[in-house]
């Protein structure tokens, strides 16, 4: 219409737009080249399958960490088109499909991590962060404190890694400490794969759950801890005894430390004899 008015009455574009009530910016707008959404939608589906309880903001943050920078409005539009909204989780509904875990052949292939809670003589509760190597059944370390948020868990794992080497993956449940952004960023920066078990299926983290049972039966139930320092001392003594003095059937039947020493140093081994 603007061009017709200009051609018929020989007026400027500004005057024609003013008479017609038309914005000049809309007249001069040039459509941008459409951006392909298919790769982004595919990656969004993969992340939603890997983190089924994450909403759009966290998925957008994860994409940014991978170098995929897109406007949050665009991510939200694709998120809705894919039908990825987090649904209310029912009690007996499995939210994560069962994925076979890779076979463990070397120390530091997989570490199982979990928490155990107990209380002092005063009634105050404390938590114990437990770690077990799936191959050797050895415990790299235990951390005992009244509170163990993600930052404390990361600090404990960094200390174990400095002493024993980096694990290829961690087998863990869906606790809030392990689902936090800080823990996810820490694992991504160090190249550690996080293998979450299905919600409500602790048997999928068998090795650390078995270790927790031994810790409960042989140490926690056998002592009446007077203070946190007392608990730290006795639990650490039990861990060392478990690694060096207690034979394990899966180790044929050596102690976990003796079994770990049977692995010779090689390019594929992460733990030297």
N, C-alpha and C positions, 0 to 999 in steps of 0.2 A: 504493500500500500504506500509506503514511504517513497519507494522508487517511482511508482506511478504518479504520485503528486509532484515529485521533482521533475519528471519528464514532461508533465502537462503544463505546469505553471512556471517552470524555470526558477525554482527557489532552492535555497540551500538545504542540506540535510538537517541542520539544526532547526531551521524554521519549519520544515515539514514535520519533524518529530514533535515540536512544540504545539503545532496545530492539531496533530492527531493524538496528542497525549501519549506518545510512545517514547520509551527510554532509548537513548542512543547506545548505551552499553549492551542492551539486549539486541539491538540491530547489528552491532559489530561482533557479537559473540561467535567464536569459532569452536565447534565441538571438539573436545579432545579425543585422541585415539583411545578407543575402549581398551581397558586393561584386562588381560586374561585372568579370570577368577578360578579356573579349573585347578591349577597347581596349588593355589592357596587353600581352596576348599578341600583338596585331598589331604594336605598337611594338617588342616584343622580337624578333619575326621580322625586322622592318626593320633593326634594329641588328645582328642576327646576320648578315644578308646584306651589310651595309655593312662589318662588321669580322669576317670569317669565321674569323680566328685568335684571337679574343677568347673567353675563357671567361666563366662566370657572374659572378665577382667584378667584372670590368671592365665588363660590361654593366650590372650593378647600379649601379656608380659612374656610368656614362654616363647612366642613367635619372635618378639623383639630380641630376646637373648640369642636366638638362632640366626639373627641378621635379617629377618623378614620384617621390614618396617612398613606398616600400613596404618591408615587412620582407624581409630577405634570404632568409628561409625561403620566403616566398611566391614570390619571384622564382625561387628554385631549383626549386620545385615546377613552376612554369609552364615553366621552362627545360627540365626533363626531359620534361614532357608534350609539348612541341613538338619534342622530339628534336633539340635544338640543340647537343648535346655536340660539342666540337671533335674531329674525327677525325684520325688520323695522316695526314699529308700524304705522298702518294707522289711520287716524283721527277717523273713526267711528267703528273701530274694537275693540271688547272687548278682552282684553288680559288675564283677570282673570275670571274664572267661578264663578257664583254667588253661595255662600255657605251660607245656613241658619245659622243665629247667634243663640247662645244658649239663652234661656229665662233668663231675669234678674229678680231675686227674692230678692236680698239683696243689701244694699249699698256696694259699692266697688266691685261689680261683674264686671262692665264694666265702664270705663271712655272714653268719647269721647273727642278727642283733635283736634285742628285746629288753623288756623291763621286768623286774621283780620288786614287789613292795613288801615291807615288813614294818615293825614298830619297835621303839626303844622301851626300856622299863618305865619311862615317864609317860608312855602312851603316845608320844609324838611319832608320826610315821616318817619313813625315809624310803627312798627308791634306790634300786641297784640296776645300773646299765650293764647288761651282759653281752659278751661277744664270743663267738665260737667259730673256729675255722672248720668248714664242712669236710675238708679232706683229712686233716690230722686229728680232729676233735679237740684240739688245743684251744685254750682260752687266752687270747692275747692280752686281755686286761679286763678289770671290773672297775666301775666308777660308782661310788656310793655318796649320796647327798640327799638333803631334804627336798631339793627341787632340781630337776634335770630338764631344763628347756632345750630347745634346738641348739642354742649357742654352746651350752655345756656339753651336749652330745658331740658336736663338731670338734670342740676342743679335746675331748677324750679320744676321739678317733684319730685326730691329727697326731696325738702323742703315740698312739699304737702304731700308726703308719710310719712315723719317724724311727721307731725301734724295730719293726718287723717287715716293712715294705707295704706297698699299696695293693689292696684287693682288687680283683677285676670287677666284682659285683658284690652287692649287699642284698641279702634276703631279709625282708622286714615286713611287719604288718602295717596297718593303715592308721597308726597313731598320729595324733596331731603334730608331735615332734618331728616325725618323719615326712609329713605332708607339707611342711612349711616351705615358704619361698627360700629362706636362708639355707635349709638343708638341701633343697633341690639345686640351688646355685652352687653350693659347696661341692656336691657330687659331680655336677657338670664341669666345673673348673678343673677337677682332678681326673676326669675321664672314668668315673666309677658308675657302673650301671646299677640302677635301683630296681630290684625285682620284688614287687609287692605281691603278697599272697592275697587270696580271695577273702573278703570280709567274713568273719565268723568261722574261718578255717585254719586255726592255729596248727593243725597237723601238717599243713604244707610247709611249715617252718620247723620241721621235726627235730633237727639237731640242737637248736638253741632251746627248744621247749624241753627236750630230754635233759639238757644241761641245767635248765632252771629247776627241774624236778629234783635232780641230785643236789643242787645248791640248797633247795628248800629242806630236803629230808636230812642231809648230812651236816648242814651248817646253821641255817636260820632257825630251824626247829630245835636244834641242840644247844643254842646259846640264848642267854638273857642279857641283851646288850644294854649296858649302863649309859652309854653316850654314843654319839656319832663316831667319835674317834675309836671307841672300843669296837664298834661294828666294822669300821674300815680295817682295823688290825686283824680281827678274826676272819673276816671274809677274804682278805688278801692272803692270809696264811692258808686257808682252805683252797684257794685257787692254785697256789703254788704246789700244794700237795696233790691236787687233782691232776695237774700237768706232769708232775715228776714222780709221783709215788703210787698213783692209782692206775692199775692196768685197765685198758679198755678193750672190750671184745672186738671192736672194729679195727683195732690196731694189731691184731694177730699174735698174742695179746700183749703188746708192749704198752708202755705208758704213752700218752700223746706226745710228749717231748721226744722220747726215744723213737717213736714212729716218724716224727718230723725230720729227724736226723738221718733217716734212711733215704731221703730224697737227695740226689747228688745235684751239684750246681750245673745248670745248663741254660741256654738262651730261653727255654720255655719255662723254666722254674723261676719262681719269684722269691723263693726262700732257700738260701744256701744251707748246706748240711752243717 
